[in-house]
Amino acid sequence: MNKSISASELRSWENSLPQMAKVLRDANVKDDTHILLEYKLPSTEKRIDFAFNSTMTAFFCPFLS
């Protein structure tokens, strides 16, 4: 994906990615977890900043609550 980004968007990711990494470490997610960053929704210009999917049966994350 060859997309240029603004300095503010870069700063935003530099600030938020370490926090999301901590959330994932603290949640002790399984090895089969899939992480999506800046996922473009089909048929639209909208994006999801961060999403993850796993086969976990139970998950509690106060950061996301």
KAPEUR-V129741 format. One record per helix or strand. SS is the DSSP state (@ for helix, = for strand). FROM is the first residue (numbers start at 0). TO is the last residue. If there is no record, write none. Layout:
[[SS FROM TO] [SS FROM TO]]
This chain:
[[@ 6 26] [= 33 39] [= 46 52]]
